[in-house]
Amino acid sequence: MTQLTAEEYSALEDNLGAFGEIQRYSGRAMFGAGCLGIATDNEAKALFNLGIALAQDDSEEARKLIQILYHAQWRSDSLGRDSAIVYFPSIKLPDGILSEEDED
């Protein structure tokens, strides 16, 4: 499992923009383990636009994120009402970011 650094998380958040919202997510057969999730109304559009934004960002964090995301498997689940979540079971969010305590 790859854990994002706080800097990589910040770069992801900056480049994702209005195309989705980062969430800690536990998908099928993950038994409560949280991973990187992107809630969106259009999975393909969110991933496509994130890829373009990261390709145009010349920061070291963006280059690392491209490699991390390129090698990661992703899945998606419906969240109902025209929304879905794309999640990456092998990518863990930084400790203390979007923890269960933060979500209350």
C-alpha positions as CSV (number, residue, x, y, z in Angstrom):
1,M,0.0,0.0,0.0
2,T,1.2,3.5,-0.9
3,Q,0.6,6.3,1.6
4,L,0.4,9.8,0.1
5,T,2.5,12.5,1.8
6,A,0.7,15.7,3.0
7,E,2.4,17.5,0.0
8,E,1.1,14.9,-2.5
9,Y,-2.4,15.1,-1.0
10,S,-2.3,18.9,-1.3
11,A,-1.2,18.7,-5.0
12,L,-4.0,16.2,-5.6
13,E,-6.5,18.5,-4.0
14,D,-5.3,21.5,-5.9
15,N,-5.3,19.7,-9.3
16,L,-8.6,17.9,-8.8
17,G,-10.4,21.3,-8.5
18,A,-14.1,21.2,-9.0
19,F,-14.2,17.8,-10.7
20,G,-14.5,15.9,-7.5
21,E,-14.1,15.7,-3.7
22,I,-11.4,13.7,-2.0
23,Q,-12.8,11.3,0.6
24,R,-11.5,8.5,2.8
25,Y,-13.4,5.4,1.5
26,S,-13.6,1.7,2.3
27,G,-14.8,-0.2,-0.7
28,R,-15.9,-3.8,-1.2
29,A,-13.8,-6.4,0.6
30,M,-11.7,-3.7,2.3
31,F,-13.0,-4.6,5.7
32,G,-13.0,-1.0,7.0
33,A,-9.6,-0.1,5.7
34,G,-9.7,3.5,4.3
35,C,-8.2,4.5,1.0
36,L,-8.2,7.4,-1.4
37,G,-11.6,8.1,-2.9
38,I,-12.8,10.8,-5.3
39,A,-16.5,11.5,-5.1
40,T,-17.8,12.9,-8.4
41,D,-20.8,13.1,-10.7
42,N,-18.8,11.7,-13.6
43,E,-15.9,9.3,-13.0
44,A,-14.4,9.4,-16.5
45,K,-14.5,13.2,-16.6
46,A,-13.0,13.5,-13.1
47,L,-10.1,11.2,-13.9
48,F,-9.5,12.7,-17.3
49,N,-9.4,16.2,-16.0
50,L,-7.2,15.2,-13.1
51,G,-4.8,13.6,-15.5
52,I,-4.6,16.7,-17.6
53,A,-4.1,19.0,-14.6
54,L,-1.4,16.8,-13.2
55,A,0.4,16.7,-16.6
56,Q,0.4,20.5,-16.7
57,D,1.7,20.8,-13.1
58,D,5.5,20.7,-13.1
59,S,5.9,20.3,-9.4
60,E,7.7,17.3,-7.9
61,E,4.6,16.3,-6.1
62,A,2.5,16.2,-9.3
63,R,5.1,14.0,-11.0
64,K,5.0,11.6,-8.0
65,L,1.2,11.5,-8.1
66,I,1.2,10.7,-11.8
67,Q,3.4,7.7,-11.1
68,I,1.4,6.6,-8.1
69,L,-1.9,6.9,-9.9
70,Y,-0.6,5.3,-13.1
71,H,0.4,2.1,-11.2
72,A,-2.7,1.9,-9.0
73,Q,-5.8,-0.2,-9.7
74,W,-9.0,1.8,-9.3
75,R,-12.6,0.8,-8.8
76,S,-15.9,2.7,-8.6
77,D,-19.1,2.5,-6.6
78,S,-22.4,4.3,-7.1
79,L,-23.3,6.7,-4.3
80,G,-26.8,7.2,-5.6
81,R,-28.5,10.2,-7.1
82,D,-26.2,10.7,-10.0
83,S,-22.9,10.5,-8.1
84,A,-20.2,7.9,-7.7
85,I,-16.9,7.4,-6.1
86,V,-13.7,6.3,-7.8
87,Y,-11.4,4.7,-5.2
88,F,-7.9,3.4,-5.1
89,P,-7.6,0.5,-2.6
90,S,-3.7,0.6,-2.7
91,I,-3.4,4.3,-1.9
92,K,-3.7,5.4,1.7
93,L,-4.4,9.1,2.6
94,P,-1.9,10.8,4.9
95,D,-2.4,10.2,8.6
96,G,-4.6,12.8,10.2
97,I,-6.2,13.9,7.0
98,L,-9.9,13.2,6.5
99,S,-9.8,10.9,9.5
100,E,-13.1,9.7,11.0
101,E,-12.7,12.3,13.8
102,D,-12.5,15.0,11.1
103,E,-15.7,13.9,9.4
104,D,-17.9,14.5,12.5
